Amino acid sequence: MKLNVLGCSGSDLPGHHLTSFLVNEHILLDAGSVTSNLSLDEQAAITDIFVTHAHLDHIKDILFLADNLIEFFGHHTRPPVNIHGLPEVLEAISTHLLNDTIWPDFTVIPANSPVLTYMPMPARNPVSVGGVKVAACPVNHAKCASGFVLWGQDEGEALAYTGDTGPSPEWWDFLATMPVTVKNVITEASFPNHLEELATISKHLTPKLLRRELERLPYRPKVYIYHMKAPFSEQIQEELHLAMDGYSYHLLREGETFDF
């Protein structure tokens, strides 16, 4: 799998783009900063969006992507862009966002060939999209949230993406029992250690909490860190240096590309 980091920040500031990852040029993991990073042709290549949860920083560019793609659907017949996620997540997007009040409902526009369609996915049951299998597992964040595990049809190594999360034993147990080896994990460290109370209330992680979560696994994956809150970035990085002792980890940067 080829993964492009379109955005990986927990803050929306100049030089900091909100969360979105592009897999194999046609699958999105969350949609916080798509249209500001991809050309129109690159946007038109997107076939599927996997949404971890319905917080605005992870879904806002679904709106602008649909608006940009309308010409491709208005004059040509092509399949809609599939929005995958837990049923409650998709219901929140439908009710509160694509509702003809906040934004047009592109699941019915154009009438003959809608731009978007909802694809609810049950937890832990993999779906196959363009040669990639994806399974969702609930995590402790928002009213309803999940992370995703992705792997190829050859059942080789897998990539896990927690999305935003607080402590989530169920998620790490799921990874440990996967039929494929999860050697790479994208996960978060939003706040510094002294703001653990805030992290707990908002269901996020600090470097100290992240270390506790990783130790739930019976092995040590390579860890990719995202969603640092920009005002605390320097302090979080210093604390990760201590908290991640013994782990191989990487701080994600926008524009990076990885092959998994």
N, C-alpha and C positions, 0 to 999 in steps of 0.2 A: 504494500500500500504506500502510496505517495501522499504525504500530508503537508499542506501549505498553511502557515499561520497567518490568517488575515487579521486577527485581533486577539489579544490575550490579556488585556488589562482589566482591572477591577474599577477603573476610573475613566471617565470620558473627558480627556484633556488633550490639548495639542500634543501630538506625538504619542498618544496613548489611545489605541483603538479597542473597542469593546469586543467581547468574545465571539469568535467564529473561526472554524477550521474547515478547510476544503480538502476532501479526500478524493484522490484519483480524478480530479478536475470536474466531477459531476455530483458529488455528495457533500452536503454541508452538515457539520456538527455545530448546531446553534447558528444564529444569524444576527449577531450584533453589529458587524461591520463588513457587509458584503458589497453593497453598491458603491461605496467609496474606494474600494480596493480592486474591483474587477471591471474589465471593459464590458461593453454591452454584449459582445460575442461570447465572452467568458461567462457572463450571467446566463445567457441563453443556453449554455451547455449544462446547466444545473438541472438535474432530474429529481433529486430527493433531498429533503431537509429533515434531519433528526434533531428534535427539540428536547433538551433536558428538562426545562421548566419554563413557566410563562412570565418570568420577570422580564421587564422591558429591555434590559441590556443584552438579553439573549435572543430576542425575537423581533426587534424593531425593524430590521431590514427585510423581513418577510414582506412588509407593507410596500417598501420602495422597490424591491425586486419584482413583485407582482405588477406594480405600475409600469416599470421599465419593460416588462416582457409582454405587455398587452398587445403590441403590434404583431408579435410572433403568433399569437393565438387568434387575433382578429382577422387575419388574412390567410392563415395556414392552419391545417389540421394537424395537431401534434398532441401527445399526451400531456395532461396537466403535471405540474410540479407536485410531487407527493410530500405532504407534511406528516412525518411520523412522530409518535410520542405516546406516552400513557394516555388513556382516554380522558382523564381529568385535565390534563395539560391542554389537549386539543379543544376541549369544551371551553376552557378559559379563554383561549385565543378567539374562538368563534363568538363567545358571548360578549367579551369586553373589547375586542379589537377589530376584527373583520365583521362588523355589525351594521355597516351603513351609517353609523354615527361617528365613530372615531375614524374609520376608513372604509372604503367600499368593500363589499363582500365578493372577493375575487374567486370564491368557490362557485359562483353562479354567473360570473362575467368573464368573457362574452357568453351569451346564452347557449350558443352552439358548440363552444369549446372553452370551458372555464380554465383560467390560469392555474388555479390551485385546487387540490383535493386533500381531504383529511384521511389519514391511514392509521387508525388507532392500533397500537401494538400491546398485547398483553405482556406483563412482566415475565422475564426469563424465557420467553419463547422466541427463538431467533427468526428473523426474516432475511431473505436474500435479495440484495440489490446490486446489480451490475458486477457480479462476481465477488461481492463482499457479504458476509453474514454479520448481522447486527442483533445483539440481544440487550434488552433493557433490564435494569434492576433498580428498585427504589433506593433513594438516598435521603438523608435527613436534611431537607432544605425546602423552603416555600411550603405552600399548602399541599403540593404534590410535585415530586421531582424524581428524576432517575439519572443514573449514569448509563453509559453504553460500553459494550465490549464488541470489538470488531475483529474479524479474522477472515482469511481467504478460504476459498473452496477446498484448498488442499489440506485444511485442518492443521496448519502449521502454528507458528507463534501468533499471539493475539495482542491487540492494543486496547487498553482500557482508558476510558475518559469519565471521570467522576462527575463532571459538571460542578456547579457550586454545591458544597456539602459541608455539613457539620459532622461530628462523630457518627459513623454509620456501620455498626458491626455487621448488619445484614449484607451490605455491599461487599465487604472484604471476605466474608464467608462465601459469597457467590463466586468471587474470583478464585478462591482456593479450590473450589469444586468444579471449575470449568473443565470441559473435555480437551481444551487446548491450553497451552502454557502462556500465561499473561506475563510477558517479559518487559513490557513498557507500559507505564501508567502516567497519564496526564491528570494532575490533580492540583488543588488550590492551596494557597497560603495567603489569606486576605489581610490579616491583621497581625501586628506584632504581639509578642507574648504578654505585655502588660495590659493589653486590651482583650484578654481572654473572656472576660464577662460579656463584653460587647459581641465578640465572636460567637459565644455560646447562644446569646439571645437571638442573634441574626442568623444562626446556623451556618457559620463559616469555620475555618480553621486558622490557627496560628502555627508557627513552626513547631512549637512544643506539642500541640495537639496532633499535627500531621505525623510526627514521629510515632506517637502512640497508635495512630491508625495503621500505619505501615507495618508495625510490629504484630498486627493481627494475622498477617500473611506468614505462611511457613517458609517463605523464601524472600529474597530481596530483589525486586525488579529495578530497572532503570526508571527514574522518576523525573518527570518534566513538570515544572512548576508554572502555574499561570494565576491570574486574577489577583495579583498583589495590588492593594490600594495605593495609588501613586504617592500620596503624601507620606506614606510610611515605607516606601520601597527600600530605601537605604537600610533602615533598621531591620526590616524583614530579611533582607539578604544577609546581614551580619548574623542574625539569629539562626537562619537556615544553615549557615556554615557550621554551627555547633550542633544543631538539632539533627542534621543529616549525616553526621559522622558514621562512616561505614557503609553509606549508600552512595551509589553513583547517581548524581542528579544534575539537571540542567535548567536554567532559568530561561523560559521561552521569550523570544523576541519576535515582534511583527516582521513578516517578510521571510522568515526562515522556512526551509523545506526539509523534510525528513523522509527517508524510505524505511518502512518497517516491513 
